[in-house]
């Protein structure tokens, strides 16, 4: 007998509908065949499904079983086919009589005793089910809150195979789960850290505000213990809040990567990812035999923090160039090519030298590095990567007087208001462009149009290039950052004062560094 059950497979960060077709027939030589490009994890479902069926009081007679996963030309990966295969087998054997298989999809992993375990990528699966026009989706109970974020489709959580069978046969009703998106957003938006916690470092916090306002990549240079990591962790608190569309896209990526905890069904705050410098290029950029999102995609719509930047392997740093330039990561394989979003703000930090104390005012620590050692250390960051970092700011050690007093300065929400105002001005400015969303995205055409400076500004730029030893690549970066500083000040004109501040954010371009 033949039965068809609707399920889904993850492809990149999206899901596609898969028809799980099960056919059984009498034969003198029983066998079990699965076709449709299943991976090993899918093939192994045979043993899980067989044990779950028997341990729930049903029989698996000696028959010829053929399971086809259509479309057959798409590779299927994951454990979410266990539940639909089990329902399909029992239905084809006429041991159960489902009445809603045509209007409801399902996904879930089965344990040997029939418990339904959670699967990765439930959010894109739910979105795909809605787009297919299904009325409902049967999901593991631990995935239900995440799936219920999608409106317009009924979500039916199940704990066991027996519960699922009773529901599809119409013997027991399951109340569809629903969540209030606005309440969920409000719950997830509660921050536990604040820029106000950072003592001193007023110039660095100002640089971070400028970087956040224009979506500029930023590099902090300072001795150990100066607060670089502490400041970086608070950057998401001053960025504009995620929109619902951004939150759904971000949650999809984390869902596919299996990074969504049961209590956090929607990512409503901007992600902060901080991989260790020993990370491989595949872990950073994404990939593998069955491509998964890497750290750059998990940081989409948020912050990627690379601490001790020169300590990362050169091959790892070089793979950052595409996402920094295009905002996406393309992973090509023999069978297919997948694209993961990777539009993030890069925040990096480094010591000024191998020992960490070159030019530092920390008592008891004297730099022992030679000029050659310093140049070699700094040169680990390639020119093409440095080209994509608009702001370099020095982070001095905090003195005792500053550490011993209560924190002073502005809270993150106050800084965020100014950042939002600057971003709104940029959205209006680039409303007609498809690829330009912030000042950091500007190319030569936009720089010429929106970053015009007067004669005094040109003289200042000439001094910066010729006298301070700034490189030619710094010219456009200074103009972009100047434009952002002007936006923070609600000014259409770029004055010499804004240019002067932007010049201070080019530490690595000065002669004594290189």
CORKA-V937828 format. One record per residue. SS is DSSP state (2 for helix, 1 for strand, 0 for the rest). Layout:
ss=(SS:SS)
This chain:
ss=(0:1:1:1:1:1:1:1:1:1:1:0:0:1:1:1:1:1:1:1:1:1:1:1:1:0:0:0:0:0:1:1:1:1:1:0:0:1:0:2:2:2:2:0:2:2:2:2:2:2:2:2:2:2:2:0:0:0:0:0:0:0:0:1:1:1:1:1:1:1:0:0:0:0:0:1:0:0:0:0:2:2:2:2:2:2:2:2:2:2:2:2:0:0:0:0:0:0:0:0:0:0:0:1:1:1:0:0:1:1:0:0:0:0:1:1:1:0:0:0:0:2:2:2:2:2:2:2:2:2:2:2:0:0:0:1:1:1:1:1:2:2:2:2:2:2:2:0:0:0:0:0:0:1:1:1:1:1:0:1:2:2:2:2:2:2:2:2:0:0:0:0:0:0:0:0:1:0:0:0:2:2:2:2:2:2:2:2:0:0:0:0:0:0:2:2:2:0:0:0:0:2:2:2:2:2:2:2:2:2:2:2:2:2:0:0:0:1:1:1:1:0:0:0:0:0:0:2:2:2:2:2:2:0:2:2:2:0:0:0:0:0:0:2:2:2:2:2:2:2:2:2:2:2:2:2:0:0:0:0:0:0:0:0:0:0:0:0:0:0:0:1:1:0:0:0:0:0:0:0:2:2:2:2:2:1:1:0:0:0:0:1:1:0:2:2:2:2:0:0:0:0:1:1:1:1:0:0:2:2:2:0:0:2:2:2:2:2:0:2:2:2:2:2:2:2:0:1:1:1:1:1:0:0:0:0:1:1:1:1:1:0:0:0:1:1:1:1:1:1:0:0:0:0:0:0:0:0:0:0:0:0:0:0:0:0:0:0:0:0:2:2:2:2:2:2:2:2:0:0:0:0:2:2:2:2:0:0:0:0:1:1:1:1:0:0:0:0:0:2:2:2:2:2:0:0:0:0:0:0:0:2:2:2:2:2:2:2:2:2:2:2:2:2:2:2:2:2:2:0:0:0:0:0:0:0:0:0:2:2:2:0:0:2:2:2:2:2:2:2:0:0:1:0:2:2:2:2:2:2:2:2:2:2:2:2:0:0:0:0:0:0:0:2:2:2:2:2:2:2:2:2:2:2:2:2:2:2:0:0:0:0:0:1:0:2:2:2:2:2:2:2:2:0:0:1:2:2:2:0:0:0:0:0)
